Amino acid sequence: MSLKEKRNRPRTPDVEPDLLEQGISQLELEIRTLQDWIGSIGPGEVEHRRSYEDMLRSRQEMLVSLKRQQTELAQKSSK
């Protein structure tokens, strides 16, 4: 794919609604798990906390992205 084609392609690819729902559910589960882990980390485990917080932030960003795609897909299908 050329650079021009990459620039002109849609920003969000079409994704199956079921796949989006599965991804959202999985990320929500992972986020809850990470939040529990972070809550159980002792004050002296700074590196572990930082690592888990980075993972949590990443998953939260992915979740926002998937929910945005889900909303856009719902709006497309209702037209």
PDB file with SEQRES, HELIX, SHEET and CRYST1 records, atoms N, CA, C and O in Angstrom:
SEQRES   1 A   79  MET SER LEU LYS GLU LYS ARG ASN ARG PRO ARG THR PRO          
SEQRES   2 A   79  ASP VAL GLU PRO ASP LEU LEU GLU GLN GLY ILE SER GLN          
SEQRES   3 A   79  LEU GLU LEU GLU ILE ARG THR LEU GLN ASP TRP ILE GLY          
SEQRES   4 A   79  SER ILE GLY PRO GLY GLU VAL GLU HIS ARG ARG SER TYR          
SEQRES   5 A   79  GLU ASP MET LEU ARG SER ARG GLN GLU MET LEU VAL SER          
SEQRES   6 A   79  LEU LYS ARG GLN GLN THR GLU LEU ALA GLN LYS SER SER          
SEQRES   7 A   79  LYS                                                          
HELIX    1 AA1 LEU A    3  ASN A    8  1                                   6    
HELIX    2 AA2 PRO A   17  SER A   40  1                                  24    
HELIX    3 AA3 VAL A   46  SER A   78  1                                  33    
CRYST1    1.000    1.000    1.000  90.00  90.00  90.00 P 1           1          
ATOM      1  N   MET A   1       0.849  -1.168   0.000  1.00  0.00           N  
ATOM      2  CA  MET A   1       0.000   0.000   0.000  1.00  0.00           C  
ATOM      3  C   MET A   1       0.897   1.235   0.000  1.00  0.00           C  
ATOM      4  O   MET A   1       1.818   1.356   0.808  1.00  0.00           O  
ATOM      5  N   SER A   2       0.607   2.142  -0.922  1.00  0.00           N  
ATOM      6  CA  SER A   2       1.417   3.355  -1.018  1.00  0.00           C  
ATOM      7  C   SER A   2       1.088   4.315   0.123  1.00  0.00           C  
ATOM      8  O   SER A   2       0.067   4.180   0.797  1.00  0.00           O  
ATOM      9  N   LEU A   3       1.968   5.274   0.319  1.00  0.00           N  
ATOM     10  CA  LEU A   3       1.766   6.265   1.376  1.00  0.00           C  
ATOM     11  C   LEU A   3       0.480   7.056   1.128  1.00  0.00           C  
ATOM     12  O   LEU A   3      -0.257   7.362   2.065  1.00  0.00           O  
ATOM     13  N   LYS A   4       0.216   7.381  -0.128  1.00  0.00           N  
ATOM     14  CA  LYS A   4      -0.996   8.130  -0.462  1.00  0.00           C  
ATOM     15  C   LYS A   4      -2.244   7.309  -0.140  1.00  0.00           C  
ATOM     16  O   LYS A   4      -3.223   7.842   0.382  1.00  0.00           O  
ATOM     17  N   GLU A   5      -2.209   6.013  -0.451  1.00  0.00           N  
ATOM     18  CA  GLU A   5      -3.347   5.143  -0.140  1.00  0.00           C  
ATOM     19  C   GLU A   5      -3.563   5.044   1.372  1.00  0.00           C  
ATOM     20  O   GLU A   5      -4.699   5.035   1.847  1.00  0.00           O  
ATOM     21  N   LYS A   6      -2.468   4.971   2.116  1.00  0.00           N  
ATOM     22  CA  LYS A   6      -2.580   4.890   3.574  1.00  0.00           C  
ATOM     23  C   LYS A   6      -3.210   6.154   4.141  1.00  0.00           C  
ATOM     24  O   LYS A   6      -4.018   6.085   5.067  1.00  0.00           O  
ATOM     25  N   ARG A   7      -2.844   7.312   3.587  1.00  0.00           N  
ATOM     26  CA  ARG A   7      -3.398   8.576   4.070  1.00  0.00           C  
ATOM     27  C   ARG A   7      -4.879   8.707   3.757  1.00  0.00           C  
ATOM     28  O   ARG A   7      -5.624   9.328   4.515  1.00  0.00           O  
ATOM     29  N   ASN A   8      -5.308   8.124   2.645  1.00  0.00           N  
ATOM     30  CA  ASN A   8      -6.693   8.279   2.207  1.00  0.00           C  
ATOM     31  C   ASN A   8      -7.631   7.189   2.706  1.00  0.00           C  
ATOM     32  O   ASN A   8      -8.838   7.269   2.478  1.00  0.00           O  
ATOM     33  N   ARG A   9      -7.110   6.187   3.373  1.00  0.00           N  
ATOM     34  CA  ARG A   9      -7.992   5.124   3.856  1.00  0.00           C  
ATOM     35  C   ARG A   9      -8.775   5.621   5.075  1.00  0.00           C  
ATOM     36  O   ARG A   9      -8.355   6.559   5.752  1.00  0.00           O  
ATOM     37  N   PRO A  10      -9.898   4.994   5.340  1.00  0.00           N  
ATOM     38  CA  PRO A  10     -10.693   5.418   6.499  1.00  0.00           C  
ATOM     39  C   PRO A  10      -9.899   5.259   7.795  1.00  0.00           C  
ATOM     40  O   PRO A  10      -9.095   4.337   7.931  1.00  0.00           O  
ATOM     41  N   ARG A  11     -10.131   6.162   8.739  1.00  0.00           N  
ATOM     42  CA  ARG A  11      -9.394   6.121  10.007  1.00  0.00           C  
ATOM     43  C   ARG A  11      -9.776   4.907  10.838  1.00  0.00           C  
ATOM     44  O   ARG A  11      -8.923   4.330  11.512  1.00  0.00           O  
ATOM     45  N   THR A  12     -11.021   4.517  10.802  1.00  0.00           N  
ATOM     46  CA  THR A  12     -11.434   3.346  11.569  1.00  0.00           C  
ATOM     47  C   THR A  12     -11.917   2.272  10.610  1.00  0.00           C  
ATOM     48  O   THR A  12     -12.878   2.485   9.871  1.00  0.00           O  
ATOM     49  N   PRO A  13     -11.267   1.133  10.616  1.00  0.00           N  
ATOM     50  CA  PRO A  13     -11.694   0.053   9.732  1.00  0.00           C  
ATOM     51  C   PRO A  13     -13.028  -0.516  10.213  1.00  0.00           C  
ATOM     52  O   PRO A  13     -13.367  -0.430  11.393  1.00  0.00           O  
ATOM     53  N   ASP A  14     -13.768  -1.093   9.283  1.00  0.00           N  
ATOM     54  CA  ASP A  14     -15.015  -1.745   9.673  1.00  0.00           C  
ATOM     55  C   ASP A  14     -14.689  -2.990  10.479  1.00  0.00           C  
ATOM     56  O   ASP A  14     -13.896  -3.833  10.061  1.00  0.00           O  
ATOM     57  N   VAL A  15     -15.308  -3.087  11.625  1.00  0.00           N  
ATOM     58  CA  VAL A  15     -15.079  -4.209  12.524  1.00  0.00           C  
ATOM     59  C   VAL A  15     -16.431  -4.826  12.834  1.00  0.00           C  
ATOM     60  O   VAL A  15     -17.427  -4.118  12.983  1.00  0.00           O  
ATOM     61  N   GLU A  16     -16.460  -6.136  12.931  1.00  0.00           N  
ATOM     62  CA  GLU A  16     -17.703  -6.825  13.258  1.00  0.00           C  
ATOM     63  C   GLU A  16     -18.168  -6.420  14.653  1.00  0.00           C  
ATOM     64  O   GLU A  16     -17.356  -6.364  15.577  1.00  0.00           O  
ATOM     65  N   PRO A  17     -19.460  -6.137  14.824  1.00  0.00           N  
ATOM     66  CA  PRO A  17     -19.977  -5.726  16.138  1.00  0.00           C  
ATOM     67  C   PRO A  17     -19.678  -6.737  17.249  1.00  0.00           C  
ATOM     68  O   PRO A  17     -19.349  -6.346  18.369  1.00  0.00           O  
ATOM     69  N   ASP A  18     -19.790  -8.028  16.945  1.00  0.00           N  
ATOM     70  CA  ASP A  18     -19.512  -9.053  17.965  1.00  0.00           C  
ATOM     71  C   ASP A  18     -18.056  -9.007  18.408  1.00  0.00           C  
ATOM     72  O   ASP A  18     -17.751  -9.174  19.589  1.00  0.00           O  
ATOM     73  N   LEU A  19     -17.172  -8.782  17.463  1.00  0.00           N  
ATOM     74  CA  LEU A  19     -15.748  -8.709  17.782  1.00  0.00           C  
ATOM     75  C   LEU A  19     -15.452  -7.486  18.656  1.00  0.00           C  
ATOM     76  O   LEU A  19     -14.654  -7.563  19.590  1.00  0.00           O  
ATOM     77  N   LEU A  20     -16.092  -6.376  18.352  1.00  0.00           N  
ATOM     78  CA  LEU A  20     -15.939  -5.178  19.181  1.00  0.00           C  
ATOM     79  C   LEU A  20     -16.426  -5.445  20.600  1.00  0.00           C  
ATOM     80  O   LEU A  20     -15.761  -5.078  21.569  1.00  0.00           O  
ATOM     81  N   GLU A  21     -17.581  -6.080  20.720  1.00  0.00           N  
ATOM     82  CA  GLU A  21     -18.145  -6.375  22.039  1.00  0.00           C  
ATOM     83  C   GLU A  21     -17.223  -7.296  22.838  1.00  0.00           C  
ATOM     84  O   GLU A  21     -17.037  -7.100  24.039  1.00  0.00           O  
ATOM     85  N   GLN A  22     -16.652  -8.293  22.178  1.00  0.00           N  
ATOM     86  CA  GLN A  22     -15.712  -9.199  22.856  1.00  0.00           C  
ATOM     87  C   GLN A  22     -14.470  -8.446  23.314  1.00  0.00           C  
ATOM     88  O   GLN A  22     -13.987  -8.653  24.428  1.00  0.00           O  
ATOM     89  N   GLY A  23     -13.959  -7.580  22.461  1.00  0.00           N  
ATOM     90  CA  GLY A  23     -12.777  -6.796  22.812  1.00  0.00           C  
ATOM     91  C   GLY A  23     -13.041  -5.872  23.990  1.00  0.00           C  
ATOM     92  O   GLY A  23     -12.203  -5.732  24.880  1.00  0.00           O  
ATOM     93  N   ILE A  24     -14.206  -5.246  23.990  1.00  0.00           N  
ATOM     94  CA  ILE A  24     -14.579  -4.351  25.089  1.00  0.00           C  
ATOM     95  C   ILE A  24     -14.695  -5.132  26.390  1.00  0.00           C  
ATOM     96  O   ILE A  24     -14.191  -4.696  27.425  1.00  0.00           O  
ATOM     97  N   SER A  25     -15.353  -6.279  26.343  1.00  0.00           N  
ATOM     98  CA  SER A  25     -15.495  -7.110  27.551  1.00  0.00           C  
ATOM     99  C   SER A  25     -14.142  -7.556  28.077  1.00  0.00           C  
ATOM    100  O   SER A  25     -13.897  -7.520  29.283  1.00  0.00           O  
ATOM    101  N   GLN A  26     -13.269  -7.972  27.180  1.00  0.00           N  
ATOM    102  CA  GLN A  26     -11.937  -8.427  27.583  1.00  0.00           C  
ATOM    103  C   GLN A  26     -11.142  -7.288  28.227  1.00  0.00           C  
ATOM    104  O   GLN A  26     -10.511  -7.476  29.267  1.00  0.00           O  
ATOM    105  N   LEU A  27     -11.178  -6.121  27.611  1.00  0.00           N  
ATOM    106  CA  LEU A  27     -10.448  -4.981  28.171  1.00  0.00           C  
ATOM    107  C   LEU A  27     -11.005  -4.564  29.526  1.00  0.00           C  
ATOM    108  O   LEU A  27     -10.241  -4.222  30.429  1.00  0.00           O  
ATOM    109  N   GLU A  28     -12.323  -4.587  29.678  1.00  0.00           N  
ATOM    110  CA  GLU A  28     -12.915  -4.239  30.973  1.00  0.00           C  
ATOM    111  C   GLU A  28     -12.462  -5.210  32.058  1.00  0.00           C  
ATOM    112  O   GLU A  28     -12.189  -4.800  33.187  1.00  0.00           O  
ATOM    113  N   LEU A  29     -12.380  -6.492  31.720  1.00  0.00           N  
ATOM    114  CA  LEU A  29     -11.896  -7.497  32.670  1.00  0.00           C  
ATOM    115  C   LEU A  29     -10.430  -7.243  33.028  1.00  0.00           C  
ATOM    116  O   LEU A  29     -10.056  -7.292  34.200  1.00  0.00           O  
ATOM    117  N   GLU A  30      -9.609  -6.974  32.023  1.00  0.00           N  
ATOM    118  CA  GLU A  30      -8.191  -6.706  32.267  1.00  0.00           C  
ATOM    119  C   GLU A  30      -8.001  -5.441  33.106  1.00  0.00           C  
ATOM    120  O   GLU A  30      -7.120  -5.392  33.964  1.00  0.00           O  
ATOM    121  N   ILE A  31      -8.818  -4.426  32.862  1.00  0.00           N  
ATOM    122  CA  ILE A  31      -8.726  -3.180  33.627  1.00  0.00           C  
ATOM    123  C   ILE A  31      -9.056  -3.431  35.094  1.00  0.00           C  
ATOM    124  O   ILE A  31      -8.352  -2.948  35.981  1.00  0.00           O  
ATOM    125  N   ARG A  32     -10.127  -4.185  35.353  1.00  0.00           N  
ATOM    126  CA  ARG A  32     -10.477  -4.505  36.747  1.00  0.00           C  
ATOM    127  C   ARG A  32      -9.361  -5.292  37.425  1.00  0.00           C  
ATOM    128  O   ARG A  32      -9.032  -5.038  38.584  1.00  0.00           O  
ATOM    129  N   THR A  33      -8.779  -6.249  36.702  1.00  0.00           N  
ATOM    130  CA  THR A  33      -7.688  -7.054  37.253  1.00  0.00           C  
ATOM    131  C   THR A  33      -6.490  -6.176  37.590  1.00  0.00           C  
ATOM    132  O   THR A  33      -5.920  -6.291  38.675  1.00  0.00           O  
ATOM    133  N   LEU A  34      -6.109  -5.302  36.669  1.00  0.00           N  
ATOM    134  CA  LEU A  34      -4.978  -4.406  36.917  1.00  0.00           C  
ATOM    135  C   LEU A  34      -5.251  -3.468  38.086  1.00  0.00           C  
ATOM    136  O   LEU A  34      -4.361  -3.209  38.895  1.00  0.00           O  
ATOM    137  N   GLN A  35      -6.466  -2.965  38.177  1.00  0.00           N  
ATOM    138  CA  GLN A  35      -6.812  -2.092  39.303  1.00  0.00           C  
ATOM    139  C   GLN A  35      -6.683  -2.838  40.631  1.00  0.00           C  
ATOM    140  O   GLN A  35      -6.211  -2.279  41.621  1.00  0.00           O  
ATOM    141  N   ASP A  36      -7.106  -4.104  40.647  1.00  0.00           N  
ATOM    142  CA  ASP A  36      -6.957  -4.922  41.861  1.00  0.00           C  
ATOM    143  C   ASP A  36      -5.487  -5.126  42.199  1.00  0.00           C  
ATOM    144  O   ASP A  36      -5.090  -5.012  43.358  1.00  0.00           O  
ATOM    145  N   TRP A  37      -4.675  -5.429  41.180  1.00  0.00           N  
ATOM    146  CA  TRP A  37      -3.240  -5.642  41.406  1.00  0.00           C  
ATOM    147  C   TRP A  37      -2.601  -4.371  41.952  1.00  0.00           C  
ATOM    148  O   TRP A  37      -1.819  -4.417  42.902  1.00  0.00           O  
ATOM    149  N   ILE A  38      -2.936  -3.243  41.348  1.00  0.00           N  
ATOM    150  CA  ILE A  38      -2.361  -1.969  41.790  1.00  0.00           C  
ATOM    151  C   ILE A  38      -2.754  -1.693  43.242  1.00  0.00           C  
ATOM    152  O   ILE A  38      -1.950  -1.196  44.031  1.00  0.00           O  
ATOM    153  N   GLY A  39      -3.991  -2.020  43.580  1.00  0.00           N  
ATOM    154  CA  GLY A  39      -4.457  -1.810  44.944  1.00  0.00           C  
ATOM    155  C   GLY A  39      -3.748  -2.670  45.970  1.00  0.00           C  
ATOM    156  O   GLY A  39      -3.697  -2.323  47.150  1.00  0.00           O  
ATOM    157  N   SER A  40      -3.198  -3.799  45.522  1.00  0.00           N  
ATOM    158  CA  SER A  40      -2.543  -4.710  46.466  1.00  0.00           C  
ATOM    159  C   SER A  40      -1.027  -4.523  46.529  1.00  0.00           C  
ATOM    160  O   SER A  40      -0.352  -5.198  47.305  1.00  0.00           O  
ATOM    161  N   ILE A  41      -0.492  -3.614  45.721  1.00  0.00           N  
ATOM    162  CA  ILE A  41       0.957  -3.391  45.704  1.00  0.00           C  
ATOM    163  C   ILE A  41       1.367  -2.580  46.926  1.00  0.00           C  
ATOM    164  O   ILE A  41       0.739  -1.579  47.272  1.00  0.00           O  
ATOM    165  N   GLY A  42       2.423  -3.033  47.560  1.00  0.00           N  
ATOM    166  CA  GLY A  42       2.940  -2.328  48.734  1.00  0.00           C  
ATOM    167  C   GLY A  42       3.651  -1.040  48.363  1.00  0.00           C  
ATOM    168  O   GLY A  42       4.013  -0.839  47.203  1.00  0.00           O  
ATOM    169  N   PRO A  43       3.852  -0.165  49.339  1.00  0.00           N  
ATOM    170  CA  PRO A  43       4.474   1.141  49.077  1.00  0.00           C  
ATOM    171  C   PRO A  43       5.914   1.043  48.569  1.00  0.00           C  
ATOM    172  O   PRO A  43       6.396   1.967  47.913  1.00  0.00           O  
ATOM    173  N   GLY A  44       6.598  -0.047  48.857  1.00  0.00           N  
ATOM    174  CA  GLY A  44       7.989  -0.175  48.432  1.00  0.00           C  
ATOM    175  C   GLY A  44       8.163  -0.721  47.029  1.00  0.00           C  
ATOM    176  O   GLY A  44       9.290  -0.830  46.546  1.00  0.00           O  
ATOM    177  N   GLU A  45       7.076  -1.063  46.369  1.00  0.00           N  
ATOM    178  CA  GLU A  45       7.158  -1.681  45.040  1.00  0.00           C  
ATOM    179  C   GLU A  45       6.834  -0.665  43.941  1.00  0.00           C  
ATOM    180  O   GLU A  45       5.886  -0.832  43.174  1.00  0.00           O  
ATOM    181  N   VAL A  46       7.631   0.367  43.891  1.00  0.00           N  
ATOM    182  CA  VAL A  46       7.395   1.484  42.971  1.00  0.00           C  
ATOM    183  C   VAL A  46       7.456   1.037  41.512  1.00  0.00           C  
ATOM    184  O   VAL A  46       6.612   1.436  40.709  1.00  0.00           O  
ATOM    185  N   GLU A  47       8.436   0.221  41.164  1.00  0.00           N  
ATOM    186  CA  GLU A  47       8.586  -0.222  39.769  1.00  0.00           C  
ATOM    187  C   GLU A  47       7.389  -1.058  39.318  1.00  0.00           C  
ATOM    188  O   GLU A  47       6.895  -0.893  38.203  1.00  0.00           O  
ATOM    189  N   HIS A  48       6.926  -1.955  40.189  1.00  0.00           N  
ATOM    190  CA  HIS A  48       5.755  -2.761  39.842  1.00  0.00           C  
ATOM    191  C   HIS A  48       4.531  -1.870  39.643  1.00  0.00           C  
ATOM    192  O   HIS A  48       3.770  -2.042  38.691  1.00  0.00           O  
ATOM    193  N   ARG A  49       4.357  -0.924  40.549  1.00  0.00           N  
ATOM    194  CA  ARG A  49       3.218  -0.009  40.452  1.00  0.00           C  
ATOM    195  C   ARG A  49       3.272   0.770  39.136  1.00  0.00           C  
ATOM    196  O   ARG A  49       2.264   0.886  38.439  1.00  0.00           O  
ATOM    197  N   ARG A  50       4.426   1.293  38.806  1.00  0.00           N  
ATOM    198  CA  ARG A  50       4.578   2.074  37.575  1.00  0.00           C  
ATOM    199  C   ARG A  50       4.260   1.210  36.349  1.00  0.00           C  
ATOM    200  O   ARG A  50       3.579   1.653  35.424  1.00  0.00           O  
ATOM    201  N   SER A  51       4.756  -0.010  36.360  1.00  0.00           N  
ATOM    202  CA  SER A  51       4.520  -0.920  35.246  1.00  0.00           C  
ATOM    203  C   SER A  51       3.029  -1.231  35.086  1.00  0.00           C  
ATOM    204  O   SER A  51       2.487  -1.163  33.983  1.00  0.00           O  
ATOM    205  N   TYR A  52       2.373  -1.573  36.201  1.00  0.00           N  
ATOM    206  CA  TYR A  52       0.943  -1.884  36.143  1.00  0.00           C  
ATOM    207  C   TYR A  52       0.118  -0.652  35.773  1.00  0.00           C  
ATOM    208  O   TYR A  52      -0.881  -0.768  35.063  1.00  0.00           O  
ATOM    209  N   GLU A  53       0.523   0.511  36.242  1.00  0.00           N  
ATOM    210  CA  GLU A  53      -0.202   1.735  35.893  1.00  0.00           C  
ATOM    211  C   GLU A  53      -0.062   2.048  34.408  1.00  0.00           C  
ATOM    212  O   GLU A  53      -1.008   2.532  33.786  1.00  0.00           O  
ATOM    213  N   ASP A  54       1.112   1.775  33.833  1.00  0.00           N  
ATOM    214  CA  ASP A  54       1.298   1.950  32.388  1.00  0.00           C  
ATOM    215  C   ASP A  54       0.391   0.996  31.615  1.00  0.00           C  
ATOM    216  O   ASP A  54      -0.248   1.386  30.637  1.00  0.00           O  
ATOM    217  N   MET A  55       0.344  -0.265  32.067  1.00  0.00           N  
ATOM    218  CA  MET A  55      -0.531  -1.251  31.416  1.00  0.00           C  
ATOM    219  C   MET A  55      -1.992  -0.822  31.524  1.00  0.00           C  
ATOM    220  O   MET A  55      -2.752  -0.930  30.561  1.00  0.00           O  
ATOM    221  N   LEU A  56      -2.373  -0.339  32.693  1.00  0.00           N  
ATOM    222  CA  LEU A  56      -3.748   0.104  32.921  1.00  0.00           C  
ATOM    223  C   LEU A  56      -4.096   1.266  31.993  1.00  0.00           C  
ATOM    224  O   LEU A  56      -5.152   1.266  31.361  1.00  0.00           O  
ATOM    225  N   ARG A  57      -3.218   2.242  31.913  1.00  0.00           N  
ATOM    226  CA  ARG A  57      -3.444   3.407  31.048  1.00  0.00           C  
ATOM    227  C   ARG A  57      -3.600   2.972  29.589  1.00  0.00           C  
ATOM    228  O   ARG A  57      -4.476   3.465  28.878  1.00  0.00           O  
ATOM    229  N   SER A  58      -2.756   2.060  29.156  1.00  0.00           N  
ATOM    230  CA  SER A  58      -2.812   1.569  27.785  1.00  0.00           C  
ATOM    231  C   SER A  58      -4.148   0.885  27.493  1.00  0.00           C  
ATOM    232  O   SER A  58      -4.761   1.119  26.450  1.00  0.00           O  
ATOM    233  N   ARG A  59      -4.587   0.049  28.414  1.00  0.00           N  
ATOM    234  CA  ARG A  59      -5.857  -0.653  28.217  1.00  0.00           C  
ATOM    235  C   ARG A  59      -7.042   0.310  28.269  1.00  0.00           C  
ATOM    236  O   ARG A  59      -8.022   0.125  27.546  1.00  0.00           O  
ATOM    237  N   GLN A  60      -6.961   1.321  29.105  1.00  0.00           N  
ATOM    238  CA  GLN A  60      -8.034   2.313  29.156  1.00  0.00           C  
ATOM    239  C   GLN A  60      -8.121   3.079  27.837  1.00  0.00           C  
ATOM    240  O   GLN A  60      -9.216   3.382  27.363  1.00  0.00           O  
ATOM    241  N   GLU A  61      -6.977   3.390  27.250  1.00  0.00           N  
ATOM    242  CA  GLU A  61      -6.966   4.074  25.953  1.00  0.00           C  
ATOM    243  C   GLU A  61      -7.550   3.178  24.866  1.00  0.00           C  
ATOM    244  O   GLU A  61      -8.317   3.637  24.020  1.00  0.00           O  
ATOM    245  N   MET A  62      -7.182   1.895  24.892  1.00  0.00           N  
ATOM    246  CA  MET A  62      -7.736   0.955  23.911  1.00  0.00           C  
ATOM    247  C   MET A  62      -9.249   0.837  24.078  1.00  0.00           C  
ATOM    248  O   MET A  62      -9.984   0.776  23.093  1.00  0.00           O  
ATOM    249  N   LEU A  63      -9.711   0.804  25.326  1.00  0.00           N  
ATOM    250  CA  LEU A  63     -11.143   0.692  25.597  1.00  0.00           C  
ATOM    251  C   LEU A  63     -11.893   1.903  25.043  1.00  0.00           C  
ATOM    252  O   LEU A  63     -12.950   1.751  24.431  1.00  0.00           O  
ATOM    253  N   VAL A  64     -11.357   3.084  25.252  1.00  0.00           N  
ATOM    254  CA  VAL A  64     -11.982   4.302  24.717  1.00  0.00           C  
ATOM    255  C   VAL A  64     -12.065   4.210  23.194  1.00  0.00           C  
ATOM    256  O   VAL A  64     -13.082   4.565  22.599  1.00  0.00           O  
ATOM    257  N   SER A  65     -11.001   3.736  22.576  1.00  0.00           N  
ATOM    258  CA  SER A  65     -10.967   3.610  21.122  1.00  0.00           C  
ATOM    259  C   SER A  65     -12.018   2.613  20.624  1.00  0.00           C  
ATOM    260  O   SER A  65     -12.727   2.886  19.655  1.00  0.00           O  
ATOM    261  N   LEU A  66     -12.114   1.465  21.286  1.00  0.00           N  
ATOM    262  CA  LEU A  66     -13.098   0.462  20.869  1.00  0.00           C  
ATOM    263  C   LEU A  66     -14.525   0.958  21.078  1.00  0.00           C  
ATOM    264  O   LEU A  66     -15.394   0.713  20.241  1.00  0.00           O  
ATOM    265  N   LYS A  67     -14.769   1.647  22.176  1.00  0.00           N  
ATOM    266  CA  LYS A  67     -16.116   2.174  22.420  1.00  0.00           C  
ATOM    267  C   LYS A  67     -16.472   3.246  21.395  1.00  0.00           C  
ATOM    268  O   LYS A  67     -17.626   3.352  20.980  1.00  0.00           O  
ATOM    269  N   ARG A  68     -15.487   4.035  20.989  1.00  0.00           N  
ATOM    270  CA  ARG A  68     -15.716   5.044  19.951  1.00  0.00           C  
ATOM    271  C   ARG A  68     -16.082   4.351  18.632  1.00  0.00           C  
ATOM    272  O   ARG A  68     -17.010   4.768  17.939  1.00  0.00           O  
ATOM    273  N   GLN A  69     -15.343   3.291  18.298  1.00  0.00           N  
ATOM    274  CA  GLN A  69     -15.649   2.543  17.078  1.00  0.00           C  
ATOM    275  C   GLN A  69     -17.044   1.934  17.153  1.00  0.00           C  
ATOM    276  O   GLN A  69     -17.779   1.925  16.166  1.00  0.00           O  
ATOM    277  N   GLN A  70     -17.401   1.428  18.329  1.00  0.00           N  
ATOM    278  CA  GLN A  70     -18.715   0.824  18.513  1.00  0.00           C  
ATOM    279  C   GLN A  70     -19.817   1.869  18.292  1.00  0.00           C  
ATOM    280  O   GLN A  70     -20.830   1.582  17.654  1.00  0.00           O  
ATOM    281  N   THR A  71     -19.617   3.061  18.816  1.00  0.00           N  
ATOM    282  CA  THR A  71     -20.586   4.146  18.647  1.00  0.00           C  
ATOM    283  C   THR A  71     -20.699   4.543  17.181  1.00  0.00           C  
ATOM    284  O   THR A  71     -21.802   4.724  16.664  1.00  0.00           O  
ATOM    285  N   GLU A  72     -19.560   4.678  16.515  1.00  0.00           N  
ATOM    286  CA  GLU A  72     -19.565   5.044  15.095  1.00  0.00           C  
ATOM    287  C   GLU A  72     -20.253   3.975  14.262  1.00  0.00           C  
ATOM    288  O   GLU A  72     -20.996   4.291  13.333  1.00  0.00           O  
ATOM    289  N   LEU A  73     -20.009   2.720  14.587  1.00  0.00           N  
ATOM    290  CA  LEU A  73     -20.626   1.616  13.858  1.00  0.00           C  
ATOM    291  C   LEU A  73     -22.136   1.618  14.070  1.00  0.00           C  
ATOM    292  O   LEU A  73     -22.896   1.377  13.131  1.00  0.00           O  
ATOM    293  N   ALA A  74     -22.569   1.886  15.289  1.00  0.00           N  
ATOM    294  CA  ALA A  74     -24.002   1.941  15.591  1.00  0.00           C  
ATOM    295  C   ALA A  74     -24.662   3.092  14.831  1.00  0.00           C  
ATOM    296  O   ALA A  74     -25.778   2.952  14.332  1.00  0.00           O  
ATOM    297  N   GLN A  75     -23.975   4.223  14.747  1.00  0.00           N  
ATOM    298  CA  GLN A  75     -24.524   5.371  14.022  1.00  0.00           C  
ATOM    299  C   GLN A  75     -24.613   5.079  12.530  1.00  0.00           C  
ATOM    300  O   GLN A  75     -25.579   5.464  11.872  1.00  0.00           O  
ATOM    301  N   LYS A  76     -23.593   4.393  11.995  1.00  0.00           N  
ATOM    302  CA  LYS A  76     -23.599   4.023  10.574  1.00  0.00           C  
ATOM    303  C   LYS A  76     -24.767   3.101  10.257  1.00  0.00           C  
ATOM    304  O   LYS A  76     -25.467   3.285   9.262  1.00  0.00           O  
ATOM    305  N   SER A  77     -24.967   2.106  11.118  1.00  0.00           N  
ATOM    306  CA  SER A  77     -25.991   1.100  10.841  1.00  0.00           C  
ATOM    307  C   SER A  77     -27.402   1.637  11.045  1.00  0.00           C  
ATOM    308  O   SER A  77     -28.358   1.069  10.517  1.00  0.00           O  
ATOM    309  N   SER A  78     -27.550   2.722  11.801  1.00  0.00           N  
ATOM    310  CA  SER A  78     -28.883   3.290  12.020  1.00  0.00           C  
ATOM    311  C   SER A  78     -29.296   4.238  10.897  1.00  0.00           C  
ATOM    312  O   SER A  78     -30.445   4.676  10.845  1.00  0.00           O  
ATOM    313  N   LYS A  79     -28.373   4.552  10.007  1.00  0.00           N  
ATOM    314  CA  LYS A  79     -28.682   5.467   8.889  1.00  0.00           C  
ATOM    315  C   LYS A  79     -29.301   4.735   7.737  1.00  0.00           C  
ATOM    316  O   LYS A  79     -29.622   5.346   6.718  1.00  0.00           O  
TER     317      LYS A  79                                                      
END                                                                             
